[in-house]
Amino acid sequence: MTAAMRSPQPVRRRPRRGLRRRPRHGGVLLSAAIGSLVAVGLGVYGRVHEPTFFAINLAGFSSGVAVKAWLGTAAFLLVLVQLGSSMLMYGRFPRIRAPHWVPALHRWSGRVAVLLTVPVAVHCLYALGFQGGSLRTLLHSLFGCFFYGAFVTKMLLLQRSHTPAWSLPVLGGMVFTAMTALWLTSSVWFFTTSGLTF
């Protein structure tokens, strides 16, 4: 069989180096703008809403503040799981390879943590409002609004493709920092003033 009679073979072209899709920063800006609106909206609502001083309580707890302290602590522990699992996934522990179940653990610990913060946020906004009477309450109010703004921004970016590689770790760090500050200015304060009570 001559070369002319052979069936034509598809031409395979090697991809050029350096032609990976460029990250799109417009999505980061749009997501950050929406997250900022959420944070500001929560703050404005908390400021203009007349506090009721009661919002939630669960059987077995002495007060809504106690419920808030324990739910906040549970959420903070899950955020620590988030930190550890993300560090595993990004290879920050030398010689330790992330097991296949770590991404699922990361996703579900985050989902449960946020679900635990919802009744806490409802109690803060509805019962107490945006407080600024002391440095602790002011920081707690600011970090509460910031937490949900950063969380919304991160969730919106997860839905987008070609986001900059730095965006999710930075936003994850912001969410972790805000949750740590919330726990310190609320749960830790409650336990140090009232003891480990329910």
Number of C-alpha atoms within 10 A of each C-alpha: 5 5 7 7 7 8 7 8 6 6 6 6 6 6 8 7 6 7 7 9 7 10 13 13 13 10 19 20 13 14 21 20 14 17 24 19 14 21 22 17 14 22 21 14 14 21 17 10 15 14 18 12 15 14 17 17 16 10 7 8 14 12 15 20 23 21 22 26 23 23 21 28 23 16 24 24 16 21 24 16 17 23 16 15 23 20 14 19 17 11 13 13 12 7 7 10 12 16 10 9 9 16 16 11 15 20 13 14 20 19 13 14 22 19 13 20 21 13 19 23 19 15 23 25 26 20 20 20 24 26 20 14 8 9 11 17 16 15 15 24 25 21 21 24 24 24 24 23 25 26 21 22 27 23 14 17 22 12 9 12 10 13 18 14 9 8 16 17 14 13 19 19 14 18 23 20 16 22 26 21 20 24 24 17 19 21 22 19 14 19 15 9 9 11 10 13 11 15
